[in-house]
Amino acid sequence: MLLAFDTASPTVTVALHDGSDVVAAATSPQAMRHGEQLAPLIERVLAEAGARPADLTGIAVGVGPGPFTGLRVGLVTARTMAHVLGVPVHGVCSLDALALEAAASGEVTGDFLVATDARRKEVYLASYDAGGRRLDEPVVDKPAVLAARAAGLPVVGEGARLYPDAFPDGRGPERPSAAWLARGVAEGRFAILGPEPLYLRRPDAVPSLR
């Protein structure tokens, strides 16, 4: 069984895949409380599926891009569980999970972009083909700077809702889903990365030089 979770967005999302499809999934009811909500959601999803941690054969985790604190919670949890259980960790760009859901659900039918909230009035953005395959590396910048790339293309993700002037053709979903993260890993749809955070910029908090 594959346990999947993503903490790259304001909400925590968790799912369990039994090799055929997702058998349980949950999303945090409150935003920005990753450390408090991830473990209970994992317990809830396992309980709903009648599974135990010992039943897990792998862990899939979103590696971002996203804020430092949220990513750290998810990646530390993934690495710790994988070490204790002796199972592999499959890191996935969180934008890729959004792209797969959009393509598979018919929200998009041709090339498109994914844009998520990077705070500081910026977005994380990457390009995808009609099947949800990423065409370039994610970047972070002001929406106005990236608007030219969106000309004539639909834009999936929360970034389009937050900055409609730059991304007028906004589409769902807005945030990554662990269910689609799990499906993509199980079906070999993603480029698998190491369980390291994809920040794209320096953390907000840095040690003092004094």
SERO-4910 file (N, C-alpha, C, O; in steps of 0.05 Angstrom, whole numbers):
BEGIN
 pado doro    nc1    nc2    nc3   cac1   cac2   cac3    cc1    cc2    cc3    oc1    oc2    oc3
  Met    A     17    -24      0      0      0      0     18     25      0     38     26     13
  Leu    A      9     45    -15     25     69    -18     11     92     -3    -13     98     -8
  Leu    A     25    104     16     15    127     31     25    152     17     49    154     12
  Ala    A      8    171     12     16    196     -2      7    220     14    -15    220     26
  Phe    A     24    240     16     15    265     28     31    289     17     53    286      7
  Asp    A     18    312     18     31    337      8     25    360     28      3    364     37
  Thr    A     46    374     35     44    397     53     55    422     40     64    441     54
  Ala    A     55    424     14     67    447      0     47    470     -2     56    493     -8
  Ser    A     22    466      3      2    487      2     -8    493     30      1    480     49
  Pro    A    -25    513     34    -35    519     61    -50    495     74    -52    495     98
  Thr    A    -60    477     58    -75    454     70    -58    428     67    -42    425     49
  Val    A    -63    410     86    -50    384     85    -69    364     72    -93    364     77
  Thr    A    -58    347     54    -74    327     40    -61    300     42    -36    298     39
  Val    A    -76    279     49    -66    252     53    -83    232     39   -108    235     38
  Ala    A    -71    211     28    -87    190     14    -72    163     16    -48    163     21
  Leu    A    -87    142     13    -76    115     13    -85    100    -12   -109    100    -19
  His    A    -66     88    -26    -71     74    -51    -64     44    -46    -43     38    -36
  Asp    A    -82     27    -54    -78     -2    -48    -66    -17    -72    -66    -42    -71
  Gly    A    -57     -3    -92    -46    -17   -116    -66    -17   -139    -58    -20   -162
  Ser    A    -91    -13   -133   -112    -11   -154   -122     18   -156   -125     28   -178
  Asp    A   -128     30   -133   -137     58   -133   -136     68   -104   -129     54    -86
  Val    A   -143     93   -101   -143    106    -75   -166     94    -59   -189     93    -68
  Val    A   -160     85    -34   -181     73    -17   -189     91      6   -209     86     19
  Ala    A   -174    112     11   -181    131     32   -165    157     27   -143    156     18
  Ala    A   -178    180     33   -165    206     29   -177    226     49   -200    223     57
  Ala    A   -161    246     56   -171    267     74   -154    292     70   -131    291     62
  Thr    A   -167    315     75   -154    341     72   -159    356     98   -181    355    109
  Ser    A   -140    371    107   -142    386    132   -164    407    131   -167    420    111
  Pro    A   -179    409    152   -201    429    153   -191    458    157   -206    476    150
  Gln    A   -167    461    167   -156    487    172   -130    491    157   -115    472    153
  Ala    A   -124    516    150   -100    522    135    -77    529    155    -82    537    177
  Met    A    -53    526    145    -29    535    159    -24    522    186    -13    534    204
  Arg    A    -33    497    189    -28    482    214    -17    454    207    -27    434    217
  His    A      3    454    191     14    429    180     24    410    203     18    386    203
  Gly    A     39    422    221     51    405    242     31    392    260     35    370    271
  Glu    A      8    406    264    -13    395    281    -31    375    267    -44    358    280
  Gln    A    -33    377    241    -54    362    227    -44    338    211    -60    320    205
  Leu    A    -18    337    203     -9    315    186    -12    288    199    -24    270    188
  Ala    A     -1    285    223     -1    259    236    -30    249    241    -36    225    235
  Pro    A    -48    265    252    -76    256    255    -89    248    229   -105    229    228
  Leu    A    -83    262    207    -95    255    181    -84    229    171    -99    213    160
  Ile    A    -59    223    175    -47    198    168    -61    175    183    -69    155    172
  Glu    A    -64    179    209    -78    159    226   -107    154    216   -116    132    215
  Arg    A   -120    176    210   -148    174    201   -150    159    175   -168    142    172
  Val    A   -133    165    156   -134    151    130   -128    121    132   -141    105    120
  Leu    A   -108    115    148   -102     87    153   -125     72    166   -132     50    158
  Ala    A   -137     85    186   -160     73    200   -184     69    181   -197     48    183
  Glu    A   -189     88    164   -212     85    146   -208     62    127   -228     49    118
  Ala    A   -183     56    120   -178     34    101   -173      8    116   -168    -12    103
  Gly    A   -173      8    142   -168    -16    157   -139    -25    155   -134    -49    155
  Ala    A   -121     -6    152    -93    -12    147    -76     -3    171    -84     13    188
  Arg    A    -52    -14    172    -33     -7    193     -7      4    180     -3     -1    156
  Pro    A      9     18    194     35     28    182     51      4    171     65      8    151
  Ala    A     50    -18    184     65    -41    175     56    -51    147     71    -66    134
  Asp    A     32    -43    139     22    -52    112     34    -35     90     31    -42     66
  Leu    A     46    -13     96     56      6     76     80     -6     61     98    -18     73
  Thr    A     80     -2     35    103    -11     19    118     12      7    139      9     -6
  Gly    A    108     37     10    121     60      0    107     85      9     84     85     18
  Ile    A    121    108      7    110    134     15    115    153     -8    138    155    -18
  Ala    A     95    167    -17     97    188    -37     93    215    -23     75    218     -7
  Val    A    110    234    -29    109    260    -15    114    283    -35    132    281    -52
  Gly    A     97    304    -33    102    327    -49    126    343    -39    128    348    -15
  Val    A    145    350    -57    169    363    -48    168    393    -54    188    407    -51
  Gly    A    145    403    -63    142    432    -69    144    437    -99    141    418   -115
  Pro    A    148    461   -106    156    484    -90    134    493    -71    110    491    -76
  Gly    A    144    504    -48    125    513    -28    140    526     -5    165    527     -6
  Pro    A    126    537     15    139    550     37    156    531     54    150    507     56
  Phe    A    176    542     66    196    526     81    183    509    103    188    485    105
  Thr    A    166    522    119    156    508    143    138    484    135    141    462    145
  Gly    A    120    489    116    102    467    108    117    444     96    111    421    102
  Leu    A    135    450     78    151    428     65    167    412     85    168    388     83
  Arg    A    178    426    104    195    412    124    178    392    140    188    370    145
  Val    A    154    399    147    137    380    162    132    355    146    135    333    156
  Gly    A    124    358    120    118    335    104    142    318     98    141    293    100
  Leu    A    165    330     92    188    315     84    202    301    108    211    279    105
  Val    A    202    314    131    213    301    155    196    277    162    206    256    169
  Thr    A    169    280    160    151    258    166    156    235    146    157    212    155
  Ala    A    158    241    121    162    221    101    188    206    105    189    181    104
  Arg    A    209    220    110    235    207    114    236    190    139    247    168    139
  Thr    A    223    200    160    223    186    185    207    160    183    216    139    191
  Met    A    183    162    171    166    138    168    180    117    150    180     93    156
  Ala    A    192    127    128    206    108    110    229     94    124    233     70    119
  His    A    244    109    140    266     96    155    256     75    174    267     53    176
  Val    A    236     82    189    226     64    210    213     39    197    217     16    207
  Leu    A    199     42    175    185     20    162    202      5    142    195    -16    133
  Gly    A    224     17    134    242      5    114    229      4     86    232    -16     72
  Val    A    216     27     79    203     28     52    214     52     37    226     70     50
  Pro    A    212     53     11    222     76     -5    205    101     -3    181     99      2
  Val    A    217    124     -7    203    149     -9    204    159    -38    225    160    -50
  His    A    181    166    -49    179    177    -76    172    206    -75    150    214    -69
  Gly    A    192    223    -80    187    252    -80    176    261   -107    185    252   -128
  Val    A    156    279   -106    143    288   -131    140    319   -129    132    329   -108
  Cys    A    146    332   -151    140    361   -153    110    365   -148     94    353   -162
  Ser    A    102    382   -130     74    385   -123     58    397   -146     34    391   -148
  Leu    A     71    412   -163     57    423   -186     49    400   -206     28    402   -219
  Asp    A     65    379   -206     59    356   -224     33    342   -216     18    333   -233
  Ala    A     28    341   -190      3    328   -181    -21    344   -189    -42    333   -197
  Leu    A    -19    371   -188    -41    388   -197    -45    384   -227    -68    383   -237
  Ala    A    -23    383   -242    -25    380   -271    -38    353   -279    -55    353   -297
  Leu    A    -31    332   -266    -42    306   -272    -72    306   -267    -88    296   -283
  Glu    A    -81    317   -245   -110    318   -239   -125    335   -260   -146    327   -269
  Ala    A   -113    358   -267   -126    375   -287   -129    361   -314   -150    362   -327
  Ala    A   -108    347   -323   -108    333   -348   -127    309   -348   -143    305   -366
  Ala    A   -126    294   -326   -142    269   -324   -172    275   -321   -189    259   -329
  Ser    A   -178    298   -309   -206    305   -304   -219    320   -326   -243    326   -326
  Gly    A   -203    327   -347   -214    342   -369   -216    372   -366   -228    386   -382
  Glu    A   -204    382   -344   -204    411   -340   -188    425   -363   -194    448   -370
  Val    A   -168    411   -373   -152    422   -395   -151    401   -417   -152    377   -412
  Thr    A   -148    410   -442   -147    391   -465   -122    396   -483   -118    382   -502
  Gly    A   -107    416   -476    -83    422   -492    -61    431   -472    -63    426   -448
  Asp    A    -40    444   -483    -19    453   -465    -30    473   -445    -50    487   -450
  Phe    A    -18    474   -421    -28    492   -400     -5    498   -381     17    487   -383
  Leu    A    -11    515   -362      8    522   -340     -5    515   -313    -29    512   -311
  Val    A     13    511   -294      4    509   -266     17    531   -250     42    535   -252
  Ala    A      1    546   -235     11    569   -219      0    566   -191    -24    565   -187
  Thr    A     17    565   -171      9    564   -143     19    588   -128     38    601   -137
  Asp    A      7    593   -105     14    616    -89     42    613    -76     47    593    -62
  Ala    A     60    632    -82     87    631    -70     90    653    -48    112    657    -38
  Arg    A     67    666    -41     68    688    -22     85    711    -34     95    709    -56
  Arg    A     89    732    -18    105    756    -27     94    766    -54    109    779    -69
  Lys    A     69    762    -60     56    770    -85     70    758   -109     74    771   -130
  Glu    A     79    732   -105     92    717   -127     77    691   -130     61    683   -114
  Val    A     83    677   -152     73    650   -157     95    631   -166    116    640   -177
  Tyr    A     91    606   -160    107    585   -172     94    576   -198     69    573   -199
  Leu    A    109    572   -219     96    566   -245    113    547   -261    138    548   -261
  Ala    A     99    529   -276    112    510   -294     93    504   -317     69    508   -314
  Ser    A    104    495   -340     88    490   -364     84    460   -367    101    444   -360
  Tyr    A     61    452   -379     54    424   -382     42    419   -409     30    437   -421
  Asp    A     45    394   -419     31    387   -444      3    377   -437     -5    375   -414
  Ala    A    -12    369   -458    -40    361   -454    -43    337   -436    -64    333   -424
  Gly    A    -23    320   -434    -24    296   -417    -15    301   -389    -15    283   -373
  Gly    A     -7    326   -383      2    332   -356     32    327   -351     40    326   -328
  Arg    A     47    325   -373     76    321   -370     90    349   -369     85    366   -386
  Arg    A    107    352   -349    120    378   -346    140    383   -368    156    365   -375
  Leu    A    140    408   -378    158    415   -401    182    431   -392    200    434   -408
  Asp    A    182    442   -368    205    458   -359    207    457   -329    190    445   -315
  Glu    A    228    469   -318    231    470   -289    214    492   -277    210    512   -290
  Pro    A    203    487   -253    187    508   -241    204    533   -235    228    532   -230
  Val    A    190    556   -236    202    582   -230    185    597   -210    162    589   -206
  Val    A    196    618   -198    181    635   -180    186    664   -189    208    672   -193
  Asp    A    164    679   -191    166    707   -199    139    721   -195    120    709   -187
  Lys    A    139    747   -200    115    763   -199     96    754   -221    105    749   -243
  Pro    A     70    753   -216     51    746   -237     53    763   -262     51    752   -284
  Ala    A     58    789   -259     60    806   -282     83    798   -300     82    801   -324
  Val    A    105    789   -288    128    781   -303    123    755   -318    133    751   -340
  Leu    A    106    737   -306    101    711   -319     76    711   -337     70    691   -350
  Ala    A     62    734   -337     36    735   -352     39    728   -381     22    716   -393
  Ala    A     62    736   -393     66    732   -422     66    702   -428     58    694   -450
  Arg    A     76    686   -410     76    657   -415     48    645   -415     44    623   -426
  Ala    A     30    659   -402      2    648   -400    -16    658   -423    -39    650   -424
  Ala    A     -5    674   -441    -22    685   -462    -35    663   -479    -21    648   -492
  Gly    A    -61    661   -478    -76    641   -493    -77    614   -481    -88    595   -493
  Leu    A    -65    610   -457    -64    584   -445    -80    583   -419    -80    603   -404
  Pro    A    -94    561   -413   -107    559   -387    -86    556   -365    -64    545   -370
  Val    A    -92    565   -341    -74    564   -318    -88    550   -295   -108    560   -285
  Val    A    -78    527   -288    -88    511   -265    -75    520   -239    -52    527   -239
  Gly    A    -91    520   -218    -79    526   -192    -89    552   -179   -101    568   -192
  Glu    A    -82    555   -154    -91    578   -138    -80    604   -149    -92    625   -144
  Gly    A    -58    603   -162    -46    628   -173    -64    643   -192    -65    667   -192
  Ala    A    -80    627   -208    -98    640   -226   -121    654   -212   -130    676   -221
  Arg    A   -130    643   -190   -152    656   -175   -142    681   -161   -156    701   -159
  Leu    A   -117    680   -151   -106    703   -136    -98    726   -155   -100    749   -147
  Tyr    A    -90    719   -179    -81    740   -198    -94    737   -225    -81    731   -245
  Pro    A   -120    742   -226   -135    738   -251   -127    757   -274   -130    751   -297
  Asp    A   -115    781   -267   -106    799   -288    -83    787   -303    -81    791   -328
  Ala    A    -66    773   -290    -43    760   -303    -50    734   -316    -40    726   -337
  Phe    A    -69    719   -303    -77    692   -312   -108    691   -315   -121    680   -298
  Pro    A   -118    703   -337   -148    705   -339   -162    679   -343   -186    677   -337
  Asp    A   -149    659   -355   -163    633   -360   -156    613   -338   -142    593   -343
  Gly    A   -167    618   -314   -161    601   -291   -178    575   -292   -201    576   -299
  Arg    A   -165    553   -284   -179    527   -283   -172    513   -256   -153    520   -243
  Gly    A   -189    494   -249   -184    478   -225   -166    454   -233   -162    448   -256
  Pro    A   -157    440   -212   -159    445   -183   -140    468   -174   -122    476   -189
  Glu    A   -145    477   -150   -129    499   -140   -104    490   -124    -83    502   -125
  Arg    A   -107    467   -109    -85    458    -92    -80    428    -97    -98    414   -106
  Pro    A    -56    419    -91    -49    391    -96    -67    372    -80    -76    378    -58
  Ser    A    -73    349    -93    -89    328    -80    -71    303    -76    -58    294    -95
  Ala    A    -70    293    -51    -55    269    -46    -65    245    -61    -50    227    -68
  Ala    A    -91    245    -67   -103    223    -82    -90    221   -110    -83    200   -120
  Trp    A    -87    244   -123    -75    244   -150    -45    241   -148    -33    230   -166
  Leu    A    -33    250   -126     -5    244   -122      0    214   -120     18    203   -132
  Ala    A    -17    201   -105    -15    171   -102    -20    157   -129     -5    139   -136
  Arg    A    -41    166   -144    -46    153   -170    -23    156   -189    -15    137   -203
  Gly    A    -12    180   -190     10    186   -208     35    169   -202     48    159   -220
  Val    A     41    166   -177     64    150   -169     59    120   -175     76    106   -186
  Ala    A     35    111   -168     28     83   -173     28     76   -202     35     53   -210
  Glu    A     21     95   -219     20     90   -248     45     98   -263     46     96   -288
  Gly    A     65    107   -249     90    115   -262     87    140   -279    101    142   -299
  Arg    A     70    159   -270     65    183   -286     84    206   -280     84    226   -295
  Phe    A     99    205   -258    115    227   -250    145    221   -252    154    198   -251
  Ala    A    161    243   -255    189    241   -250    194    240   -220    186    258   -206
  Ile    A    206    218   -211    210    215   -182    235    229   -173    257    226   -185
  Leu    A    232    244   -152    254    260   -140    261    249   -113    246    234   -101
  Gly    A    284    258   -103    291    251    -75    274    267    -56    262    287    -64
  Pro    A    272    258    -31    255    272    -11    268    297      0    272    299     24
  Glu    A    275    315    -18    288    340    -11    270    363    -19    257    361    -40
  Pro    A    269    385     -4    250    407    -10    258    422    -35    282    428    -39
  Leu    A    238    429    -51    242    446    -74    232    474    -67    209    480    -70
  Tyr    A    251    490    -57    243    517    -47    242    538    -69    223    554    -70
  Leu    A    261    538    -87    265    558   -109    274    585    -98    282    602   -114
  Arg    A    274    589    -72    285    613    -61    293    608    -32    285    587    -21
  Arg    A    308    626    -20    317    622      7    294    623     27    274    637     23
  Pro    A    296    608     50    276    610     70    273    638     81    291    654     80
  Asp    A    249    644     91    244    671    103    261    676    127    271    698    131
  Ala    A    265    655    144    280    658    168    309    648    163    313    626    154
  Val    A    329    665    168    357    658    165    372    664    191    364    683    205
  Pro    A    393    649    197    408    654    221    421    682    221    429    692    200
  Ser    A    422    694    244    436    720    246    466    716    243    477    696    252
  Leu    A    479    736    231    508    735    228    523    744    252    547    742    254
  Arg    A    508    755    271    521    765    296    523    744    317    533    749    339
***
